[in-house]
């Protein structure tokens, strides 16, 4: 391999490495957040909303079933 070929391949590798490092940094920012809401924070928020939604649905369902039972017992 001649010197110019080596320099060309080296510059290509350095360029590829810089792109890989930039991509990894963006992935890290998305996961950790680095001052902004990251994926972990968003997932925690979604879990809290989901548990609240299931609590509300079960409460309404229990109330409807209790009311239906009361109506059925009143008709019998």
URGIPE-V355097 format. One line per field, one symbol per residue. ss: DSSP state (h for helix, s for strand, l for the rest). psi: psi as a letter, one per 20 degrees, with the letter a starting at -180 (. if undefined). burial: I if it has 16 or more other C-alpha atoms within 10 Angstrom, else O. A space follows every 50 residues. Layout:
ss: ???
psi: ???
burial: ???
This chain:
ss: llhhhhhhhhhhhhhhhhhhhhhhhhhhhhhhllllllhhhhhhhhhhhh hhhhhhhhhhhhhhhhhhhhhhhhhl
psi: prghgghghghgghgghhggggghghgghhgggliqpagggghgghgghg hgghggghgggggghggghggghhh.
burial: OOOOOOOOOOOOOOOOOOOOOOOOOOOOIOOOIOOOOOOOOOOOOOOOOO OOOOOOOOOOOOOOOOOOOOOOOOOO
